[in-house]
Amino acid sequence: MAELAAPADVLPHRPPFLFVDEVVACTDATADGRWRLTGEEWFFGGHFPGRPTLPGVLMVEAIAQLGAYAVLASGRHPGKLPLFGGVDGVRFRRQVVPGDVLELHVELGRLSARAGRGTGTARVGDEIACSAELLLVLVDADAAG
């Protein structure tokens, strides 16, 4: 099995907004990755003092980043950059706190030259913390915006 590229080698995101620490499996249609939450992350200090909790919107972003990794790593859309186009059916089922490891999974559906859909989950152990349906749009990677 070939070694998978590090997220920072595939994704354009950079700290403090790169949430995928490791990709452990990736095909053209699925990916699995991890985000290890140490408690040192910038958002825990204010969300919430005395009871640090991972903001749900950042779980959704982590799932989307893993989906972007799968699209970019496939090489099927050279010169394109997947961006968030929308999110549906988001459910938060478990609080995520410092020390948790968020196990991410994404499955991509139909992907055209302009857009695609996918579903994803974030788990802590055997418990689902978040699930979401994603819409992504593909834009020219070199376009100034």
C-alpha positions in Angstrom: 0.0 0.0 0.0 1.4 3.4 -1.0 2.0 6.0 1.7 -0.6 8.7 1.7 0.4 12.3 1.4 0.2 14.5 4.5 -2.9 16.8 4.5 -0.7 19.9 4.2 0.8 18.5 1.1 -2.6 18.2 -0.6 -4.9 20.8 0.9 -4.4 24.5 0.6 -5.4 25.0 4.3 -2.8 26.0 6.8 -2.8 26.2 10.6 -4.7 27.4 12.5 -7.3 26.3 10.0 -6.0 22.9 8.9 -8.1 20.4 10.9 -7.1 17.1 9.4 -4.0 15.8 11.1 -3.7 12.5 9.2 -5.3 10.7 6.3 -5.3 6.9 6.9 -7.2 5.8 3.8 -8.2 7.4 0.5 -9.8 6.3 -2.8 -11.5 8.3 -5.5 -14.8 8.1 -3.6 -14.0 7.7 0.1 -11.5 9.0 2.7 -10.7 8.4 6.4 -8.7 10.7 8.6 -8.1 12.0 12.1 -8.1 15.2 14.0 -6.4 15.0 17.4 -7.6 17.6 19.8 -5.0 18.5 22.4 -6.8 21.3 24.2 -4.2 23.8 23.0 -6.3 24.8 20.0 -7.2 28.5 19.7 -10.9 28.1 20.0 -11.1 26.1 23.3 -10.1 29.1 25.4 -13.4 30.9 24.5 -15.7 28.0 23.7 -16.4 27.6 26.6 -14.3 28.8 29.5 -14.3 26.1 32.2 -16.0 23.6 29.8 -14.0 23.5 26.5 -16.0 22.2 23.7 -15.2 21.8 20.0 -17.5 24.1 18.0 -19.8 22.1 15.8 -19.1 24.2 12.7 -15.5 23.2 13.0 -16.4 19.5 12.9 -18.3 20.1 9.7 -15.3 22.0 8.3 -13.0 19.0 9.2 -15.3 16.7 7.3 -15.3 19.0 4.3 -11.5 19.3 4.4 -11.2 15.5 4.3 -13.6 15.5 1.3 -11.4 18.1 -0.4 -8.4 15.9 0.2 -10.1 13.0 -1.6 -11.0 15.2 -4.6 -7.5 16.7 -4.9 -5.7 13.4 -4.2 -7.7 11.7 -7.0 -6.1 13.9 -9.6 -9.3 13.7 -11.7 -9.8 17.5 -11.6 -6.4 19.1 -12.2 -6.2 22.9 -11.7 -9.4 22.9 -9.7 -10.1 23.7 -6.0 -13.0 22.2 -4.2 -14.9 24.8 -2.1 -17.8 24.5 0.3 -21.0 25.0 -1.7 -23.5 24.0 1.1 -24.3 21.7 3.9 -27.6 19.9 4.7 -28.8 17.5 7.3 -26.2 18.4 9.9 -26.7 16.6 13.2 -24.5 17.0 16.3 -24.9 14.0 18.6 -21.9 14.1 21.0 -19.8 16.8 22.7 -16.1 16.8 21.6 -13.6 17.9 24.2 -9.8 18.3 24.6 -8.1 14.9 24.4 -10.6 13.4 22.0 -9.5 12.0 18.6 -12.1 12.8 15.9 -12.3 9.9 13.4 -13.4 11.4 10.1 -15.0 9.6 7.2 -16.3 11.0 3.9 -18.0 9.4 0.9 -18.2 11.3 -2.3 -21.2 10.9 -4.6 -21.4 12.1 -8.2 -18.8 14.7 -9.0 -19.0 16.6 -12.2 -16.5 19.2 -13.6 -18.3 21.9 -11.6 -19.8 20.4 -8.5 -20.4 17.3 -6.4 -22.0 15.9 -3.3 -20.8 13.8 -0.4 -21.7 12.6 3.1 -19.5 12.6 6.1 -19.2 11.7 9.8 -17.0 12.6 12.7 -16.8 10.0 15.5 -15.2 9.7 18.8 -14.6 6.0 19.4 -17.8 4.3 18.4 -20.0 7.3 19.0 -21.1 9.6 16.1 -20.3 13.2 17.1 -21.5 14.8 13.8 -23.0 13.8 10.5 -23.5 16.0 7.4 -24.4 16.1 3.7 -22.0 18.2 1.8 -22.2 20.1 -1.5 -18.9 21.2 -3.1 -18.2 23.4 -6.0 -15.0 23.2 -8.1 -13.4 26.5 -9.1 -10.2 27.3 -10.9 -7.3 26.9 -8.4 -5.4 29.9 -9.7 -8.2 32.4 -9.8 -7.7 35.4 -7.6 -10.7 36.0 -5.4 
